[in-house]
Amino acid sequence: MSKIKLGSAPKSFTHKVTFPLLQGGKGDITMSYRNRDRTQFAEFIDQIYPGIKNPPAESAEAGFDIVENAAKTQADEVKYIMGCATGWDLEDDFTESNVQALINEFPAAGAAITRAYREAVTEGKAKN
């Protein structure tokens, strides 16, 4: 068992993220994540999703625009991934446009990447 020393948390960590592929089977990406303590993670989430504290009032007359909602959801997911990670092991560079392409082409990837990060920094569930 490792001896615990407070104040010695790493600045970053890697984690293999596995997700289902559309054609069947599993895909995986090894992500390089920024380490945050639980307080820092809460502040990060507050920056990504400021509407959580004060959700906007929805107008019944305005209706629901599914295309607009999907674009907003994807933009938030890209912002989250770019904020929680510093890189990946794909041949493609870790850029905002490539993250957008990844979550657009492989819908389960974005959720898996964000879930793995949340679990790692709030519950310590990172496995390598």
C-alpha atoms as a printed R data frame, in Angstrom:
    type eleno elety resid chain resno       x      y       z
1   ATOM     1    CA   MET     A     1   0.000  0.000   0.000
2   ATOM     2    CA   SER     A     2   1.270  3.489  -0.827
3   ATOM     3    CA   LYS     A     3   1.936  6.003   1.883
4   ATOM     4    CA   ILE     A     4  -0.273  9.071   1.527
5   ATOM     5    CA   LYS     A     5   1.305 12.509   1.644
6   ATOM     6    CA   LEU     A     6  -1.027 15.487   1.591
7   ATOM     7    CA   GLY     A     7  -0.218 18.221  -0.897
8   ATOM     8    CA   SER     A     8   1.540 15.876  -3.309
9   ATOM     9    CA   ALA     A     9  -1.187 15.334  -5.896
10  ATOM    10    CA   PRO     A    10   0.062 15.147  -9.485
11  ATOM    11    CA   LYS     A    11  -0.626 18.066 -11.854
12  ATOM    12    CA   SER     A    12  -2.019 15.668 -14.460
13  ATOM    13    CA   PHE     A    13  -2.830 12.003 -15.051
14  ATOM    14    CA   THR     A    14  -3.623  9.710 -17.964
15  ATOM    15    CA   HIS     A    15  -6.653  7.505 -18.245
16  ATOM    16    CA   LYS     A    16  -7.820  5.057 -20.919
17  ATOM    17    CA   VAL     A    17 -11.435  5.820 -21.827
18  ATOM    18    CA   THR     A    18 -13.474  3.070 -23.505
19  ATOM    19    CA   PHE     A    19 -16.769  3.661 -25.295
20  ATOM    20    CA   PRO     A    20 -19.107  1.774 -27.659
21  ATOM    21    CA   LEU     A    21 -18.686  2.323 -31.400
22  ATOM    22    CA   LEU     A    22 -21.635  2.798 -33.745
23  ATOM    23    CA   GLN     A    23 -20.680 -0.241 -35.821
24  ATOM    24    CA   GLY     A    24 -20.341 -2.392 -32.707
25  ATOM    25    CA   GLY     A    25 -17.384 -3.194 -30.549
26  ATOM    26    CA   LYS     A    26 -15.458 -0.787 -28.373
27  ATOM    27    CA   GLY     A    27 -13.110  2.076 -29.058
28  ATOM    28    CA   ASP     A    28 -10.655  3.630 -26.661
29  ATOM    29    CA   ILE     A    29  -8.666  6.812 -26.266
30  ATOM    30    CA   THR     A    30  -6.013  7.490 -23.662
31  ATOM    31    CA   MET     A    31  -6.655 10.979 -22.357
32  ATOM    32    CA   SER     A    32  -4.204 13.252 -20.552
33  ATOM    33    CA   TYR     A    33  -6.291 14.993 -17.916
34  ATOM    34    CA   ARG     A    34  -5.636 17.997 -15.685
35  ATOM    35    CA   ASN     A    35  -5.802 17.090 -12.014
36  ATOM    36    CA   ARG     A    36  -8.216 19.135  -9.908
37  ATOM    37    CA   ASP     A    37  -9.276 18.680  -6.323
38  ATOM    38    CA   ARG     A    38 -13.002 18.544  -5.573
39  ATOM    39    CA   THR     A    39 -13.253 22.298  -4.936
40  ATOM    40    CA   GLN     A    40 -11.396 23.123  -8.138
41  ATOM    41    CA   PHE     A    41 -13.643 20.695 -10.032
42  ATOM    42    CA   ALA     A    42 -16.759 22.459  -8.704
43  ATOM    43    CA   GLU     A    43 -15.336 25.798  -9.866
44  ATOM    44    CA   PHE     A    44 -14.570 24.280 -13.290
45  ATOM    45    CA   ILE     A    45 -18.150 23.003 -13.657
46  ATOM    46    CA   ASP     A    46 -19.477 26.404 -12.588
47  ATOM    47    CA   GLN     A    47 -17.480 28.010 -15.430
48  ATOM    48    CA   ILE     A    48 -18.654 25.497 -18.049
49  ATOM    49    CA   TYR     A    49 -22.312 25.479 -16.996
50  ATOM    50    CA   PRO     A    50 -23.087 28.875 -15.441
51  ATOM    51    CA   GLY     A    51 -26.814 28.319 -15.980
52  ATOM    52    CA   ILE     A    52 -26.907 25.566 -13.341
53  ATOM    53    CA   LYS     A    53 -27.198 28.148 -10.549
54  ATOM    54    CA   ASN     A    54 -29.748 30.323 -12.309
55  ATOM    55    CA   PRO     A    55 -31.356 28.442 -15.177
56  ATOM    56    CA   PRO     A    56 -32.906 30.687 -17.833
57  ATOM    57    CA   ALA     A    57 -36.675 30.979 -17.767
58  ATOM    58    CA   GLU     A    58 -38.090 29.013 -20.699
59  ATOM    59    CA   SER     A    59 -40.892 30.523 -22.689
60  ATOM    60    CA   ALA     A    60 -43.616 28.092 -23.683
61  ATOM    61    CA   GLU     A    61 -44.333 30.268 -26.718
62  ATOM    62    CA   ALA     A    62 -40.748 30.118 -27.944
63  ATOM    63    CA   GLY     A    63 -40.863 26.342 -28.325
64  ATOM    64    CA   PHE     A    64 -37.937 23.965 -28.305
65  ATOM    65    CA   ASP     A    65 -35.393 24.083 -31.120
66  ATOM    66    CA   ILE     A    66 -33.727 20.667 -31.224
67  ATOM    67    CA   VAL     A    67 -30.982 21.779 -33.623
68  ATOM    68    CA   GLU     A    68 -30.114 24.786 -31.461
69  ATOM    69    CA   ASN     A    69 -30.171 22.630 -28.328
70  ATOM    70    CA   ALA     A    70 -27.892 19.999 -29.910
71  ATOM    71    CA   ALA     A    71 -25.411 22.689 -30.997
72  ATOM    72    CA   LYS     A    72 -25.368 24.189 -27.476
73  ATOM    73    CA   THR     A    73 -24.935 20.760 -25.879
74  ATOM    74    CA   GLN     A    74 -22.048 19.889 -28.213
75  ATOM    75    CA   ALA     A    75 -20.399 23.282 -27.663
76  ATOM    76    CA   ASP     A    76 -20.573 22.753 -23.886
77  ATOM    77    CA   GLU     A    77 -19.135 19.247 -24.250
78  ATOM    78    CA   VAL     A    78 -16.228 20.531 -26.373
79  ATOM    79    CA   LYS     A    79 -15.584 23.303 -23.836
80  ATOM    80    CA   TYR     A    80 -15.622 20.721 -21.017
81  ATOM    81    CA   ILE     A    81 -13.203 18.357 -22.785
82  ATOM    82    CA   MET     A    82 -10.828 21.175 -23.763
83  ATOM    83    CA   GLY     A    83 -10.882 22.371 -20.136
84  ATOM    84    CA   CYS     A    84 -10.369 18.987 -18.473
85  ATOM    85    CA   ALA     A    85  -7.776 17.505 -20.826
86  ATOM    86    CA   THR     A    86  -4.451 18.483 -22.320
87  ATOM    87    CA   GLY     A    87  -4.162 15.788 -24.970
88  ATOM    88    CA   TRP     A    88  -4.956 12.318 -26.246
89  ATOM    89    CA   ASP     A    89  -3.266  9.439 -28.031
90  ATOM    90    CA   LEU     A    90  -5.046  9.865 -31.374
91  ATOM    91    CA   GLU     A    91  -3.085 10.593 -34.549
92  ATOM    92    CA   ASP     A    92  -5.123 13.791 -34.904
93  ATOM    93    CA   ASP     A    93  -3.979 16.782 -32.866
94  ATOM    94    CA   PHE     A    94  -5.880 17.620 -29.702
95  ATOM    95    CA   THR     A    95  -7.683 20.734 -30.959
96  ATOM    96    CA   GLU     A    96 -11.135 22.165 -30.445
97  ATOM    97    CA   SER     A    97 -12.166 21.296 -34.012
98  ATOM    98    CA   ASN     A    98 -10.921 17.702 -33.655
99  ATOM    99    CA   VAL     A    99 -12.740 17.287 -30.334
100 ATOM   100    CA   GLN     A   100 -15.890 18.573 -32.095
101 ATOM   101    CA   ALA     A   101 -15.346 16.048 -34.902
102 ATOM   102    CA   LEU     A   102 -14.811 13.216 -32.402
103 ATOM   103    CA   ILE     A   103 -18.028 13.813 -30.464
104 ATOM   104    CA   ASN     A   104 -19.965 14.374 -33.666
105 ATOM   105    CA   GLU     A   105 -18.705 11.167 -35.340
106 ATOM   106    CA   PHE     A   106 -18.588  9.008 -32.181
107 ATOM   107    CA   PRO     A   107 -21.454 10.198 -29.950
108 ATOM   108    CA   ALA     A   108 -20.554  7.951 -26.999
109 ATOM   109    CA   ALA     A   109 -16.981  9.267 -26.849
110 ATOM   110    CA   GLY     A   110 -17.805 12.691 -25.402
111 ATOM   111    CA   ALA     A   111 -19.943 11.311 -22.606
112 ATOM   112    CA   ALA     A   112 -17.321  8.677 -21.770
113 ATOM   113    CA   ILE     A   113 -14.491 11.242 -21.681
114 ATOM   114    CA   THR     A   114 -16.394 13.667 -19.453
115 ATOM   115    CA   ARG     A   115 -17.734 10.913 -17.180
116 ATOM   116    CA   ALA     A   116 -14.261  9.392 -16.735
117 ATOM   117    CA   TYR     A   117 -12.844 12.782 -15.757
118 ATOM   118    CA   ARG     A   118 -15.650 13.549 -13.295
119 ATOM   119    CA   GLU     A   119 -15.326 10.136 -11.665
120 ATOM   120    CA   ALA     A   120 -11.542 10.428 -11.440
121 ATOM   121    CA   VAL     A   121 -11.449 13.823  -9.757
122 ATOM   122    CA   THR     A   122 -14.493 13.406  -7.511
123 ATOM   123    CA   GLU     A   123 -14.408  9.685  -6.693
124 ATOM   124    CA   GLY     A   124 -10.864  8.607  -7.505
125 ATOM   125    CA   LYS     A   125 -11.991  6.067 -10.105
126 ATOM   126    CA   ALA     A   126  -9.152  6.548 -12.599
127 ATOM   127    CA   LYS     A   127  -7.689  3.236 -13.761
128 ATOM   128    CA   ASN     A   128  -4.699  2.800 -16.040
